[in-house]
Amino acid sequence: MGIEFNQLPFMNPATGEQFGAVAMATPQEVCNARRELGAVAPTWAAKPVKERVRILRKLQAVVIDAIDEITTVINQDNGKSRQDALAEVIITVDKLHQYYKRAPTWLRRRSVPPGLYFFRRYYTEPRPYGVVAVIGPWNYPFELIVPATCSALLAGNVVLVKPSEVTPATGVMIEKLFQRVPELAPFVRFVHGDGRVGAALVDSKPDLVFLTGSTKTGRIVARKTAETLTPFLCELGGKDPMIVLEDADVKAAAKWGVWGAFYNTGQMCISVERVYVVAEVYDEFLNTVLEEVKQYRIGYSPDIDNPYHMGPFTLQRQVDIVEDHLQDALKKGARVLSGGKRDGMFMGPTVLVDVDHSMKVMQEETFGPLMPIMKAQDETHAIQLANHSDFGLSACVWSSNLRRAQRVAEQLEVGSVNINDAITHYPVSLLPLAGFKLSGNARTHGEGEVMQFTRMQSQAVGVPPLPVDLATIMRAPGHYKLGSAVLHLAFGRTPRQRLQPITAFVQENEVAPKVGKAVTAVGLTAFVMTAAAALFRARKS
Ligand code: NAD
């Protein structure tokens, strides 16, 4: 293959110190892991859901025991504070807890109404895919790997995980957590490495690929999986708008909008990336934002008691993107009202005004501490601007009139809308999160997160074909009239349509001999009763 696969260093982005390393998986190791998992997949799939839940609950206990260990590693690996790392663990455990409780219901076999074919029983049965590949990003290196992996396992799949190369220490730690549950360990394998390992994983033909990452990588993997028609689910980038209407609590909007823009140093798929403020309250909003960002303290601490609001960038590539968006905006006429200066991997909360949609900062995902604010003429204009984007992950709307805010929400082309708060829809473990447009096609949170790892098998169950079953009758030639009569009787939309079989019978039998009439009448009665029963069943279902 001509590619050198080697060591992946663990780097603390805040200090620049290396604190370990892991060997990158070779393409052969990826293939072997995929093959070995395929061999044990039927063993895990054969376990009843309750048994899978019993085993997975042990992982929940392991995670809770390891909270301090987990937050220490994420803090070193990603640069976020211990408290923000803890938030990842809380969201993860909350999800696992809710999913385990509900999985037996979500994953149960369901009965399907028989319609006209009531001599048999019909079911749907969610079946696992087999080997699921979970490929994760670095910004939430724990929370964007563990729930997806456990959801796939709950659904009966085995999982091959590739954590981000930017936060490899967290990937190794997650692997160790799974290994602490011996009953689970054989069914989850990890391959560490960069995009080349991710590509090798996709090439190894898993039964489904689940990617959380950038839209750019999403496109590459979509092309690859299209070649083999491998099912592909993706959670991709965002460019989330915030709309502030004239009747909003402007102070709250400014305070929590700032928080939504700069939390995790803006390195969040659902960060507030664009702000549209209706003209009447624009100045008040801006002034409050500028007051708010003055309070922000920037820095890094490995301690539990971290005094900083914002930590470092997690990687240089992100610094380059943010600088590029900032310079592009300044060249096109934007002004920086606060921040804008960088010290190595640290940058203060940066507020930009005089921005427009010709600028990258209003069109491309920035994923960093920039908060561009734009004046909108009115509600309609704000909605137009918010929808003028290739992305559609989430949005927030601020108004003291909740009905109005909900009406605005319905017009936004995004998967989630938060009214009078920013980003706090994310921790609600059963509230579906799924992007529109280029933000992807997967689901995280709730039933959808688990069920997307299943494919539905339909089952029709019964004794061999009975002669009285419509499905049997319609197999033999000569039953056109009967079929037509059933169709009229069962599905006719008017009395004339419904009565058509009887009318046809009366008309036809005016010339028929009496015996024939009697025989046909008996047959018709039997037919009408059968059809009526069918109609009753069809209606009931
Ligand atoms: P990325 O696309 O660079 O990498 C994501 C993962 O894909 C990594 O593990 C990487 O090694 C792997 N990868 C790269 N090239 C690959 C290839 N050719 N084949 C297979 N795998 C490959 O993204 P990132 O920088 O790690 O994460 C940030 C992005 O993730 C942002 O765009 C952010 O919006 C997005 N994200 C989305 C959500 C969501 O829920 N929608 C959540 C978090 C992050």
Residues whose N, C-alpha, C, O or C-beta is under 5 A from the ligand:
A	BS01	NAD	I135 G136 P137 W138 K162 P163 S164 E165 G193 D194 G195 G198 A199 T212 G213 S214 T215 T217 I220 E235 L236 G237 G238 C269 S439
